[in-house]
Amino acid sequence: MAAQATEQRSETLGETAPDPIRPYFETARPADFPHVFGSTLCRAEHFLLPLFGYWLRELRMHPTMHRKLWELVFITQTLHEFALMRPGARGLGFGVGQEPLSTYFAKCGVDVLATDLDADSAQARGWIESGQHAAAPDHLFWPGILDREDFNKRVTFRTVDMNHVPSDLKAFDFLWSACSLEHVGSIDKGLVFIEDSLHALRPGGVALHTTEFNLSSDTDTIEEGGTVLFRKQDILLLERLLKARGHRLLPLNFYQGATEVDAYIDVPPYKPDPHLRLQIGAYKSTSIGLAIVKG
């Protein structure tokens, strides 16, 4: 199984014509344009943006209409806008699983500390069998993105429970989590984690999180358990809490989109494409991306 995963990671996209937007991305700075995403729901229109294809090529990911890809692009694009994927920057990942971001950030010259839950706890939740857990740097390495020597220089791994953020994590330029918030036990614990994690950032540092969002109700939801669904009211509460503590959540956009893909609800067993909205219990859900600047 591990060999198969390595083979899949080793696959790279074929040669393509020069990307007309690459010069723009190489020269742009945050002051040159507004934030493409801000804090927003995943929508089908985002997949049609030229930048979407750019980042998927950078991450060596094959394009599909899957919300996991959207989460990766949301994180990389927003970090690009803040000019934080650069040599000398320090990045901290929570619940990283086996995503390619740690390797890509290292390619950009970032010193990365990637963290995930301990193996016993991950085993109990079924994350190891589904490939959603990392227990060592080997699980984070994507050879199609970066050579192993440079990866080893820039990426370290540490076991961390998101419900107990260690106090010695400090002065990072950015941190991220991709669909981990909904697995910490409850909505309240997820909100606490977001606030606690900001202690690991330097002033002006950026936190990026993606998580489950309830499209069906702003009252009833799954508030506790293995997977919770955040409501609009929970996100607005978070915005108020962050503002009261001097932090800034990039502008929220709860627009759900109006295309056929936005209206399609994937049901178990889920398909890889399209997979932007899904049925979880009695509720329809999608991904929301949150971008926070530490005060």
Phi and psi in degrees as GROMACS dihedral restraints (atoms count N, CA, C in turn):
[ dihedral_restraints ]
;  ai    aj    ak    al  type     phi  dphi    fc
    3     4     5     6     1   -64.5    20    10
    4     5     6     7     1   -39.7    20    10
    6     7     8     9     1   -63.4    20    10
    7     8     9    10     1   -39.4    20    10
    9    10    11    12     1   -63.6    20    10
   10    11    12    13     1   -41.8    20    10
   12    13    14    15     1   -63.4    20    10
   13    14    15    16     1   -40.0    20    10
   15    16    17    18     1   -64.3    20    10
   16    17    18    19     1   -40.8    20    10
   18    19    20    21     1   -61.9    20    10
   19    20    21    22     1   -41.9    20    10
   21    22    23    24     1   -64.3    20    10
   22    23    24    25     1   -38.6    20    10
   24    25    26    27     1   -69.2    20    10
   25    26    27    28     1   -30.3    20    10
   27    28    29    30     1   -74.1    20    10
   28    29    30    31     1   -16.2    20    10
   30    31    32    33     1   -66.6    20    10
   31    32    33    34     1   133.9    20    10
   33    34    35    36     1  -120.7    20    10
   34    35    36    37     1   155.8    20    10
   36    37    38    39     1   -70.5    20    10
   37    38    39    40     1   151.2    20    10
   39    40    41    42     1   -67.1    20    10
   40    41    42    43     1   168.4    20    10
   42    43    44    45     1   -63.8    20    10
   43    44    45    46     1   138.5    20    10
   45    46    47    48     1  -127.6    20    10
   46    47    48    49     1   166.0    20    10
   48    49    50    51     1   -64.3    20    10
   49    50    51    52     1   155.5    20    10
   51    52    53    54     1   -53.0    20    10
   52    53    54    55     1   136.3    20    10
   54    55    56    57     1   -79.1    20    10
   55    56    57    58     1   119.2    20    10
   57    58    59    60     1   -65.4    20    10
   58    59    60    61     1   -18.9    20    10
   60    61    62    63     1   -95.7    20    10
   61    62    63    64     1    -5.8    20    10
   63    64    65    66     1   -57.5    20    10
   64    65    66    67     1   -46.8    20    10
   66    67    68    69     1   -57.4    20    10
   67    68    69    70     1   -36.2    20    10
   69    70    71    72     1   -63.0    20    10
   70    71    72    73     1   -44.3    20    10
   72    73    74    75     1   -68.9    20    10
   73    74    75    76     1   -30.2    20    10
   75    76    77    78     1   -75.2    20    10
   76    77    78    79     1   -23.8    20    10
   78    79    80    81     1  -109.1    20    10
   79    80    81    82     1   -16.5    20    10
   81    82    83    84     1   -68.2    20    10
   82    83    84    85     1   149.4    20    10
   84    85    86    87     1  -131.5    20    10
   85    86    87    88     1   159.9    20    10
   87    88    89    90     1   -52.3    20    10
   88    89    90    91     1   -33.7    20    10
   90    91    92    93     1   -72.1    20    10
   91    92    93    94     1   -13.7    20    10
   93    94    95    96     1   -80.2    20    10
   94    95    96    97     1   -21.0    20    10
   96    97    98    99     1  -158.8    20    10
   97    98    99   100     1   155.8    20    10
   99   100   101   102     1   -71.1    20    10
  100   101   102   103     1   168.3    20    10
  102   103   104   105     1   -67.0    20    10
  103   104   105   106     1   127.9    20    10
  105   106   107   108     1   -63.7    20    10
  106   107   108   109     1   -45.2    20    10
  108   109   110   111     1  -101.7    20    10
  109   110   111   112     1   -44.2    20    10
  111   112   113   114     1    67.7    20    10
  112   113   114   115     1  -131.8    20    10
  114   115   116   117     1  -117.4    20    10
  115   116   117   118     1   117.2    20    10
  117   118   119   120     1  -153.0    20    10
  118   119   120   121     1   164.6    20    10
  120   121   122   123     1   -81.6    20    10
  121   122   123   124     1   151.2    20    10
  123   124   125   126     1   -66.1    20    10
  124   125   126   127     1   131.2    20    10
  126   127   128   129     1  -137.6    20    10
  127   128   129   130     1   153.0    20    10
  129   130   131   132     1   -61.2    20    10
  130   131   132   133     1   -34.6    20    10
  132   133   134   135     1   -60.1    20    10
  133   134   135   136     1   -28.4    20    10
  135   136   137   138     1   -62.5    20    10
  136   137   138   139     1   -32.3    20    10
  138   139   140   141     1   -69.5    20    10
  139   140   141   142     1   -15.5    20    10
  141   142   143   144     1   -91.8    20    10
  142   143   144   145     1    -7.3    20    10
  144   145   146   147     1   -69.7    20    10
  145   146   147   148     1   138.2    20    10
  147   148   149   150     1   -54.5    20    10
  148   149   150   151     1   -34.6    20    10
  150   151   152   153     1   -63.8    20    10
  151   152   153   154     1   -26.0    20    10
  153   154   155   156     1   -64.3    20    10
  154   155   156   157     1   -47.9    20    10
  156   157   158   159     1   -63.7    20    10
  157   158   159   160     1   -35.8    20    10
  159   160   161   162     1   -59.3    20    10
  160   161   162   163     1   -50.3    20    10
  162   163   164   165     1   -69.8    20    10
  163   164   165   166     1   -34.3    20    10
  165   166   167   168     1   -65.0    20    10
  166   167   168   169     1   -36.4    20    10
  168   169   170   171     1   -66.5    20    10
  169   170   171   172     1   -40.5    20    10
  171   172   173   174     1   -61.9    20    10
  172   173   174   175     1   -38.5    20    10
  174   175   176   177     1   -87.2    20    10
  175   176   177   178     1    -1.4    20    10
  177   178   179   180     1    58.5    20    10
  178   179   180   181     1    43.5    20    10
  180   181   182   183     1  -110.5    20    10
  181   182   183   184     1   136.2    20    10
  183   184   185   186     1   -78.3    20    10
  184   185   186   187     1   134.4    20    10
  186   187   188   189     1   -70.8    20    10
  187   188   189   190     1   127.8    20    10
  189   190   191   192     1  -143.2    20    10
  190   191   192   193     1   165.4    20    10
  192   193   194   195     1   -86.5    20    10
  193   194   195   196     1    72.0    20    10
  195   196   197   198     1  -125.9    20    10
  196   197   198   199     1   134.0    20    10
  198   199   200   201     1   -65.8    20    10
  199   200   201   202     1   -23.9    20    10
  201   202   203   204     1   -63.0    20    10
  202   203   204   205     1   -39.3    20    10
  204   205   206   207     1   -63.9    20    10
  205   206   207   208     1   -39.9    20    10
  207   208   209   210     1   -58.7    20    10
  208   209   210   211     1   -42.1    20    10
  210   211   212   213     1   -61.5    20    10
  211   212   213   214     1   -41.8    20    10
  213   214   215   216     1   -65.1    20    10
  214   215   216   217     1   -41.0    20    10
  216   217   218   219     1   -69.4    20    10
  217   218   219   220     1   -40.0    20    10
  219   220   221   222     1   -55.6    20    10
  220   221   222   223     1   -44.5    20    10
  222   223   224   225     1   -70.3    20    10
  223   224   225   226     1   -48.3    20    10
  225   226   227   228     1   -67.0    20    10
  226   227   228   229     1   -42.4    20    10
  228   229   230   231     1   -62.7    20    10
  229   230   231   232     1   -43.5    20    10
  231   232   233   234     1   -67.6    20    10
  232   233   234   235     1   -40.2    20    10
  234   235   236   237     1   -63.9    20    10
  235   236   237   238     1   -36.5    20    10
  237   238   239   240     1   -60.2    20    10
  238   239   240   241     1   -43.7    20    10
  240   241   242   243     1   -63.2    20    10
  241   242   243   244     1   -30.0    20    10
  243   244   245   246     1   -91.2    20    10
  244   245   246   247     1     5.4    20    10
  246   247   248   249     1    54.6    20    10
  247   248   249   250     1    43.8    20    10
  249   250   251   252     1  -106.1    20    10
  250   251   252   253     1    -8.7    20    10
  252   253   254   255     1   -90.9    20    10
  253   254   255   256     1    77.2    20    10
  255   256   257   258     1  -146.4    20    10
  256   257   258   259     1   158.3    20    10
  258   259   260   261     1   -57.1    20    10
  259   260   261   262     1   136.0    20    10
  261   262   263   264     1    93.4    20    10
  262   263   264   265     1   -16.8    20    10
  264   265   266   267     1   -73.3    20    10
  265   266   267   268     1   156.4    20    10
  267   268   269   270     1  -119.3    20    10
  268   269   270   271     1   126.4    20    10
  270   271   272   273     1  -121.5    20    10
  271   272   273   274     1   143.9    20    10
  273   274   275   276     1  -125.3    20    10
  274   275   276   277     1   121.8    20    10
  276   277   278   279     1  -108.7    20    10
  277   278   279   280     1   136.8    20    10
  279   280   281   282     1  -110.9    20    10
  280   281   282   283     1   137.9    20    10
  282   283   284   285     1    54.3    20    10
  283   284   285   286     1    46.7    20    10
  285   286   287   288     1   -71.5    20    10
  286   287   288   289     1   -20.5    20    10
  288   289   290   291     1    56.4    20    10
  289   290   291   292     1  -136.7    20    10
  291   292   293   294     1  -120.7    20    10
  292   293   294   295     1    33.1    20    10
  294   295   296   297     1   -72.2    20    10
  295   296   297   298     1   161.0    20    10
  297   298   299   300     1   -84.5    20    10
  298   299   300   301     1    -2.0    20    10
  300   301   302   303     1   -63.1    20    10
  301   302   303   304     1   -41.3    20    10
  303   304   305   306     1   -58.3    20    10
  304   305   306   307     1   -44.3    20    10
  306   307   308   309     1   -65.2    20    10
  307   308   309   310     1   -41.9    20    10
  309   310   311   312     1   -67.8    20    10
  310   311   312   313     1   -41.8    20    10
  312   313   314   315     1   -61.7    20    10
  313   314   315   316     1   -38.9    20    10
  315   316   317   318     1   -62.6    20    10
  316   317   318   319     1   -38.3    20    10
  318   319   320   321     1   -58.4    20    10
  319   320   321   322     1   -35.2    20    10
  321   322   323   324     1   -78.7    20    10
  322   323   324   325     1    -2.9    20    10
  324   325   326   327     1    97.4    20    10
  325   326   327   328     1     6.3    20    10
  327   328   329   330     1   -78.8    20    10
  328   329   330   331     1   140.5    20    10
  330   331   332   333     1   -87.5    20    10
  331   332   333   334     1   117.9    20    10
  333   334   335   336     1  -111.8    20    10
  334   335   336   337     1   131.7    20    10
  336   337   338   339     1  -110.4    20    10
  337   338   339   340     1   110.6    20    10
  339   340   341   342     1   -99.6    20    10
  340   341   342   343     1   136.2    20    10
  342   343   344   345     1  -129.9    20    10
  343   344   345   346     1   155.2    20    10
  345   346   347   348     1  -157.0    20    10
  346   347   348   349     1   168.9    20    10
  348   349   350   351     1   -64.8    20    10
  349   350   351   352     1   155.4    20    10
  351   352   353   354     1   -63.2    20    10
  352   353   354   355     1   155.6    20    10
  354   355   356   357     1   -61.9    20    10
  355   356   357   358     1   -39.1    20    10
  357   358   359   360     1   -64.1    20    10
  358   359   360   361     1   -43.9    20    10
  360   361   362   363     1   -66.8    20    10
  361   362   363   364     1   -39.4    20    10
  363   364   365   366     1   -65.5    20    10
  364   365   366   367     1   -38.4    20    10
  366   367   368   369     1   -62.1    20    10
  367   368   369   370     1   -42.1    20    10
  369   370   371   372     1   -63.8    20    10
  370   371   372   373     1   -28.6    20    10
  372   373   374   375     1   -94.5    20    10
  373   374   375   376     1     0.3    20    10
  375   376   377   378     1    79.5    20    10
  376   377   378   379     1    15.9    20    10
  378   379   380   381     1   -81.7    20    10
  379   380   381   382     1   -26.1    20    10
  381   382   383   384     1   -69.4    20    10
  382   383   384   385     1   -45.7    20    10
  384   385   386   387     1   -62.7    20    10
  385   386   387   388     1   -32.0    20    10
  387   388   389   390     1   -90.8    20    10
  388   389   390   391     1     4.4    20    10
  390   391   392   393     1    72.2    20    10
  391   392   393   394     1    24.9    20    10
  393   394   395   396     1  -106.1    20    10
  394   395   396   397     1    21.3    20    10
  396   397   398   399     1  -136.6    20    10
  397   398   399   400     1   144.9    20    10
  399   400   401   402     1  -118.1    20    10
  400   401   402   403     1   136.1    20    10
  402   403   404   405     1  -122.5    20    10
  403   404   405   406     1    -4.3    20    10
  405   406   407   408     1  -162.4    20    10
  406   407   408   409     1   162.0    20    10
  408   409   410   411     1   -55.5    20    10
  409   410   411   412     1   -31.4    20    10
  411   412   413   414     1   -55.1    20    10
  412   413   414   415     1   -32.8    20    10
  414   415   416   417     1   -74.1    20    10
  415   416   417   418     1   -11.9    20    10
  417   418   419   420     1  -103.0    20    10
  418   419   420   421     1   -10.2    20    10
  420   421   422   423     1   -84.8    20    10
  421   422   423   424     1   124.0    20    10
  423   424   425   426     1  -113.9    20    10
  424   425   426   427     1   100.6    20    10
  426   427   428   429     1   -63.9    20    10
  427   428   429   430     1   -21.3    20    10
  429   430   431   432     1   -73.3    20    10
  430   431   432   433     1   -10.5    20    10
  432   433   434   435     1  -102.0    20    10
  433   434   435   436     1   -40.6    20    10
  435   436   437   438     1  -151.2    20    10
  436   437   438   439     1   150.1    20    10
  438   439   440   441     1   -76.7    20    10
  439   440   441   442     1   157.8    20    10
  441   442   443   444     1   -65.8    20    10
  442   443   444   445     1   -35.8    20    10
  444   445   446   447     1   -61.9    20    10
  445   446   447   448     1   -47.2    20    10
  447   448   449   450     1   -68.1    20    10
  448   449   450   451     1   -36.4    20    10
  450   451   452   453     1   -58.7    20    10
  451   452   453   454     1   -47.0    20    10
  453   454   455   456     1   -63.0    20    10
  454   455   456   457     1   -30.7    20    10
  456   457   458   459     1   -70.4    20    10
  457   458   459   460     1   -30.2    20    10
  459   460   461   462     1  -114.5    20    10
  460   461   462   463     1   -15.6    20    10
  462   463   464   465     1  -115.7    20    10
  463   464   465   466     1   126.8    20    10
  465   466   467   468     1  -123.6    20    10
  466   467   468   469     1   158.5    20    10
  468   469   470   471     1  -124.0    20    10
  469   470   471   472     1   146.5    20    10
  471   472   473   474     1  -149.0    20    10
  472   473   474   475     1   141.9    20    10
  474   475   476   477     1   -79.0    20    10
  475   476   477   478     1   126.1    20    10
  477   478   479   480     1  -142.7    20    10
  478   479   480   481     1   133.0    20    10
  480   481   482   483     1   -90.1    20    10
  481   482   483   484     1   122.0    20    10
  483   484   485   486     1   -63.6    20    10
  484   485   486   487     1   -17.6    20    10
  486   487   488   489     1   -82.2    20    10
  487   488   489   490     1    -5.6    20    10
  489   490   491   492     1  -141.9    20    10
  490   491   492   493     1    76.8    20    10
  492   493   494   495     1   -70.2    20    10
  493   494   495   496     1   121.2    20    10
  495   496   497   498     1   -60.4    20    10
  496   497   498   499     1   139.8    20    10
  498   499   500   501     1   -73.3    20    10
  499   500   501   502     1   -15.7    20    10
  501   502   503   504     1   -84.4    20    10
  502   503   504   505     1    -1.4    20    10
  504   505   506   507     1   -82.8    20    10
  505   506   507   508     1   111.7    20    10
  507   508   509   510     1  -147.1    20    10
  508   509   510   511     1   157.3    20    10
  510   511   512   513     1    63.4    20    10
  511   512   513   514     1    27.8    20    10
  513   514   515   516     1   -76.8    20    10
  514   515   516   517     1   149.2    20    10
  516   517   518   519     1   -79.5    20    10
  517   518   519   520     1   -31.1    20    10
  519   520   521   522     1  -153.7    20    10
  520   521   522   523     1   160.5    20    10
  522   523   524   525     1  -141.7    20    10
  523   524   525   526     1   159.7    20    10
  525   526   527   528     1  -151.3    20    10
  526   527   528   529     1   157.2    20    10
  528   529   530   531     1  -147.2    20    10
  529   530   531   532     1   138.0    20    10
  531   532   533   534     1  -117.0    20    10
  532   533   534   535     1   106.1    20    10
  534   535   536   537     1    53.2    20    10
  535   536   537   538     1    51.3    20    10
  537   538   539   540     1  -115.6    20    10
  538   539   540   541     1   -29.6    20    10
  540   541   542   543     1   -54.4    20    10
  541   542   543   544     1   -36.8    20    10
  543   544   545   546     1   -74.8    20    10
  544   545   546   547     1    -5.3    20    10
  546   547   548   549     1  -108.3    20    10
  547   548   549   550     1     9.3    20    10
  549   550   551   552     1   -86.4    20    10
  550   551   552   553     1    -2.2    20    10
  552   553   554   555     1   124.4    20    10
  553   554   555   556     1   -32.1    20    10
  555   556   557   558     1  -165.8    20    10
  556   557   558   559     1   165.7    20    10
  558   559   560   561     1   -62.5    20    10
  559   560   561   562     1   -43.9    20    10
  561   562   563   564     1   -60.3    20    10
  562   563   564   565     1   -42.4    20    10
  564   565   566   567     1   -65.4    20    10
  565   566   567   568     1   -35.0    20    10
  567   568   569   570     1   -64.3    20    10
  568   569   570   571     1   -42.7    20    10
  570   571   572   573     1   -65.9    20    10
  571   572   573   574     1   -39.3    20    10
  573   574   575   576     1   -63.1    20    10
  574   575   576   577     1   -42.8    20    10
  576   577   578   579     1   -58.4    20    10
  577   578   579   580     1   -45.1    20    10
  579   580   581   582     1   -56.5    20    10
  580   581   582   583     1   -46.1    20    10
  582   583   584   585     1   -67.3    20    10
  583   584   585   586     1   -44.2    20    10
  585   586   587   588     1   -62.4    20    10
  586   587   588   589     1   -38.7    20    10
  588   589   590   591     1   -65.4    20    10
  589   590   591   592     1   -25.4    20    10
  591   592   593   594     1   -64.8    20    10
  592   593   594   595     1   -21.8    20    10
  594   595   596   597     1   -63.4    20    10
  595   596   597   598     1   -20.6    20    10
  597   598   599   600     1   -82.1    20    10
  598   599   600   601     1    -7.4    20    10
  600   601   602   603     1   -96.8    20    10
  601   602   603   604     1   152.1    20    10
  603   604   605   606     1   -74.0    20    10
  604   605   606   607     1   159.3    20    10
  606   607   608   609     1   -56.5    20    10
  607   608   609   610     1   133.1    20    10
  609   610   611   612     1    87.1    20    10
  610   611   612   613     1    -4.1    20    10
  612   613   614   615     1   -69.4    20    10
  613   614   615   616     1   164.4    20    10
  615   616   617   618     1  -120.0    20    10
  616   617   618   619     1   131.8    20    10
  618   619   620   621     1  -111.8    20    10
  619   620   621   622     1   131.9    20    10
  621   622   623   624     1  -126.4    20    10
  622   623   624   625     1   126.5    20    10
  624   625   626   627     1  -134.5    20    10
  625   626   627   628     1   139.4    20    10
  627   628   629   630     1  -118.4    20    10
  628   629   630   631     1   146.8    20    10
  630   631   632   633     1  -158.7    20    10
  631   632   633   634     1  -179.4    20    10
  633   634   635   636     1   -79.5    20    10
  634   635   636   637     1   139.0    20    10
  636   637   638   639     1  -126.4    20    10
  637   638   639   640     1   131.8    20    10
  639   640   641   642     1   -79.9    20    10
  640   641   642   643     1   114.4    20    10
  642   643   644   645     1   -89.0    20    10
  643   644   645   646     1   -12.0    20    10
  645   646   647   648     1   -90.6    20    10
  646   647   648   649     1   -32.9    20    10
  648   649   650   651     1  -152.4    20    10
  649   650   651   652     1   145.5    20    10
  651   652   653   654     1  -102.7    20    10
  652   653   654   655     1     8.5    20    10
  654   655   656   657     1  -122.2    20    10
  655   656   657   658     1   -65.9    20    10
  657   658   659   660     1   -78.1    20    10
  658   659   660   661     1   140.0    20    10
  660   661   662   663     1  -166.3    20    10
  661   662   663   664     1  -177.3    20    10
  663   664   665   666     1   -95.6    20    10
  664   665   666   667     1   105.9    20    10
  666   667   668   669     1   -93.4    20    10
  667   668   669   670     1   -22.9    20    10
  669   670   671   672     1  -138.4    20    10
  670   671   672   673     1   154.5    20    10
  672   673   674   675     1   125.0    20    10
  673   674   675   676     1  -167.6    20    10
  675   676   677   678     1   -66.9    20    10
  676   677   678   679     1   -32.3    20    10
  678   679   680   681     1  -137.7    20    10
  679   680   681   682     1   118.8    20    10
  681   682   683   684     1  -108.2    20    10
  682   683   684   685     1   160.3    20    10
  684   685   686   687     1  -119.6    20    10
  685   686   687   688     1   114.7    20    10
  687   688   689   690     1   -73.6    20    10
  688   689   690   691     1   140.3    20    10
  690   691   692   693     1  -101.0    20    10
  691   692   693   694     1   168.9    20    10
  693   694   695   696     1   -57.8    20    10
  694   695   696   697     1   -41.0    20    10
  696   697   698   699     1   -62.7    20    10
  697   698   699   700     1   -33.1    20    10
  699   700   701   702     1   -69.0    20    10
  700   701   702   703     1   -40.6    20    10
  702   703   704   705     1   -68.6    20    10
  703   704   705   706     1   -39.1    20    10
  705   706   707   708     1   -67.3    20    10
  706   707   708   709     1   -35.6    20    10
  708   709   710   711     1   -62.9    20    10
  709   710   711   712     1   -44.7    20    10
  711   712   713   714     1   -57.9    20    10
  712   713   714   715     1   -43.4    20    10
  714   715   716   717     1   -58.4    20    10
  715   716   717   718     1   -43.4    20    10
  717   718   719   720     1   -66.2    20    10
  718   719   720   721     1   -42.5    20    10
  720   721   722   723     1   -62.8    20    10
  721   722   723   724     1   -43.7    20    10
  723   724   725   726     1   -64.6    20    10
  724   725   726   727     1   -43.2    20    10
  726   727   728   729     1   -62.3    20    10
  727   728   729   730     1   -39.9    20    10
  729   730   731   732     1   -64.8    20    10
  730   731   732   733     1   -24.6    20    10
  732   733   734   735     1   -99.8    20    10
  733   734   735   736     1     9.4    20    10
  735   736   737   738     1    87.7    20    10
  736   737   738   739     1     9.0    20    10
  738   739   740   741     1   -97.1    20    10
  739   740   741   742     1   170.4    20    10
  741   742   743   744     1  -132.4    20    10
  742   743   744   745     1   122.0    20    10
  744   745   746   747     1   -91.6    20    10
  745   746   747   748     1   125.1    20    10
  747   748   749   750     1   -57.9    20    10
  748   749   750   751     1   149.3    20    10
  750   751   752   753     1   -47.5    20    10
  751   752   753   754     1   135.9    20    10
  753   754   755   756     1   -85.7    20    10
  754   755   756   757     1   141.7    20    10
  756   757   758   759     1  -135.3    20    10
  757   758   759   760     1   110.5    20    10
  759   760   761   762     1   -98.4    20    10
  760   761   762   763     1    11.5    20    10
  762   763   764   765     1   -62.4    20    10
  763   764   765   766     1   131.4    20    10
  765   766   767   768     1   -92.6    20    10
  766   767   768   769     1    -7.0    20    10
  768   769   770   771     1    91.0    20    10
  769   770   771   772     1   163.7    20    10
  771   772   773   774     1  -134.8    20    10
  772   773   774   775     1    16.9    20    10
  774   775   776   777     1   -92.6    20    10
  775   776   777   778     1   169.1    20    10
  777   778   779   780     1   -62.9    20    10
  778   779   780   781     1   -34.2    20    10
  780   781   782   783     1   -67.5    20    10
  781   782   783   784     1   -38.5    20    10
  783   784   785   786     1   -63.9    20    10
  784   785   786   787     1   -30.5    20    10
  786   787   788   789     1   -84.6    20    10
  787   788   789   790     1   -16.5    20    10
  789   790   791   792     1   -76.8    20    10
  790   791   792   793     1   129.0    20    10
  792   793   794   795     1  -109.5    20    10
  793   794   795   796     1   117.6    20    10
  795   796   797   798     1   -80.7    20    10
  796   797   798   799     1   136.1    20    10
  798   799   800   801     1  -119.6    20    10
  799   800   801   802     1   155.5    20    10
  801   802   803   804     1   -60.8    20    10
  802   803   804   805     1   143.5    20    10
  804   805   806   807     1   -73.4    20    10
  805   806   807   808     1   129.3    20    10
  807   808   809   810     1   -66.2    20    10
  808   809   810   811     1   146.5    20    10
  810   811   812   813     1   -98.6    20    10
  811   812   813   814     1   157.0    20    10
  813   814   815   816     1   -77.8    20    10
  814   815   816   817     1   -16.3    20    10
  816   817   818   819     1  -163.0    20    10
  817   818   819   820     1   120.3    20    10
  819   820   821   822     1   -82.6    20    10
  820   821   822   823     1   150.9    20    10
  822   823   824   825     1  -148.4    20    10
  823   824   825   826     1    69.4    20    10
  825   826   827   828     1  -104.7    20    10
  826   827   828   829     1   -36.9    20    10
  828   829   830   831     1  -118.6    20    10
  829   830   831   832     1   141.7    20    10
  831   832   833   834     1  -141.0    20    10
  832   833   834   835     1   157.1    20    10
  834   835   836   837     1   -92.3    20    10
  835   836   837   838     1   122.6    20    10
  837   838   839   840     1  -123.1    20    10
  838   839   840   841     1   105.4    20    10
  840   841   842   843     1    62.1    20    10
  841   842   843   844     1  -126.2    20    10
  843   844   845   846     1   -89.7    20    10
  844   845   846   847     1     3.7    20    10
  846   847   848   849     1  -121.6    20    10
  847   848   849   850     1   149.1    20    10
  849   850   851   852     1   -91.9    20    10
  850   851   852   853     1   138.0    20    10
  852   853   854   855     1  -136.7    20    10
  853   854   855   856     1   157.7    20    10
  855   856   857   858     1  -148.5    20    10
  856   857   858   859     1  -177.0    20    10
  858   859   860   861     1   -90.4    20    10
  859   860   861   862     1   144.1    20    10
  861   862   863   864     1  -122.9    20    10
  862   863   864   865     1   140.5    20    10
  864   865   866   867     1  -108.4    20    10
  865   866   867   868     1   133.2    20    10
  867   868   869   870     1  -119.2    20    10
  868   869   870   871     1   128.8    20    10
  870   871   872   873     1  -120.5    20    10
  871   872   873   874     1   121.6    20    10
  873   874   875   876     1  -125.2    20    10
  874   875   876   877     1   134.2    20    10
  876   877   878   879     1  -106.7    20    10
  877   878   879   880     1   124.1    20    10
  879   880   881   882     1   -71.7    20    10
  880   881   882   883     1   135.0    20    10
